[in-house]
Amino acid sequence: MTPLQKVDGERVWCGPEMAERRSEWTHNLSDVEIAEIDAAVEHVSKGGLGILEINAANFPLPTLGNTLHQVRKDLLEGRGFAVVRGLPVSRYDARQTAVAYFGIGAHLGEAVAQNAKGHALGHVCDLGIGDSLWSVPTARGYQTSEELIFHTDAPDLVGLLCLHPAKSGGLSRIASTGMLFNRILESRPDLAETLTEITYRDRRGEIPEGREPWYRLPVFNFHDGRLLSNYVRSVIQKAQRFPEVPRLTDKQVEAFDFLDTTVSDPTLYLELEFEPGDIQFLCNHYIMHSRTAYEDYPDPERRRHLLRLWLAAEDGPPLPAPYDEFMGKTRSGRPNGYQVAGAQLTAPLEVEYGGPETVRQ
């Protein structure tokens, strides 16, 4: 086996350094660009288009489209993240906001299902299921106000649009998986090796046709000259409920603990606040993200609420064979999210409340 080596390039960065380069990865929407978005939203409305029918061609952004082209390049070939600020969510109604957000996302990729219900537009907010997070396999961390440890999502790209920030807390933290790998390799090369080996993951009841209720995928994957990462510790631990799945070894647990501790070092991650109208875009292959715990306002209308997009990028990086077991593919060959038999894509405008057994947004 070829010895593991450190990775380099634009995707390898430290948070404090990146904080000083904020202007490089932040785009503030201009009046001209907002006017373009307004016109495109009106075009969709007058044309009677459904949200899921929106694409880059029927949501024209003559000026902003050029910027989004560069954002896409930065996500897939550069630092792996970007922030777009100033979408006027305060003067949009729920549908206008969804149309504007979906239209912007369409210039970056194809929206895919975020759960077994086929939601292409997700709502990130506290549904009051915190006590069930670990006891119920289908419970998801983003449906609580609790701290989320560093992880990746399933598709090529993920976008988060802030409608309402929390009363306090709820800060986003992102980290370069290239820098994370380098630090683990430098300190504990044996654990870096362990993290390139197969781990079993729980599908949390979102099982594509013909698949097992679990899948196998390493945390760190080297392929086609790139380091790709996929990590959700909760689904690794929850997979232990299946008797057919091998038990986690002491070395694996030590490796996950070391990863969690390393990536939580403030000298590695970048911390971001969300303001209404901010959109954070990440490439899951190169970035891990987390969130601090938060306190909500008592008024339901003011509670923390983000809209989420999962996007498949046609020109995303080549993926190694284990990703084929992870999930199905879009027509362009990219991961298609949690697309299960019988589920149709939908774009719900309202939050669905209920227990974790029934709510998997």
Buried (B, 14 or more C-beta within 10 A) or exposed (E): EEEBEBBEBEBBBBBEEBEEEEEEBEBEBEEEBBEBBBBBBEBBEEEEBEBBEBBBEBBBBEEBBEBBEEBBEBBBBBBBBBBBBBBBBEEBEEBBBBBBBBBBBBBBBBBBBBBBBBBBBBBBBBBBBBEBBEEBBBBBBBBBBBBBBBBBBBBBBBBBBBBBBBBEBBBBBBBBBBBBBBBBBEEBEEBBBBBBBEBBBBBBBBBBEEBBBBBBBBBBBBBEEBBBBBBBBBBBBBBBEEEEBEEBEEEBEBBBEBBBEBBBEEEBBBBBEBEBBBBBBBBBBBBBBBBBBBEBBEEEEEBBBBBBBBBBBEEBBEBBEBBEBBBBBBEEEBBBBBBBEEBEBBBBBEBEEEEBEEBBB
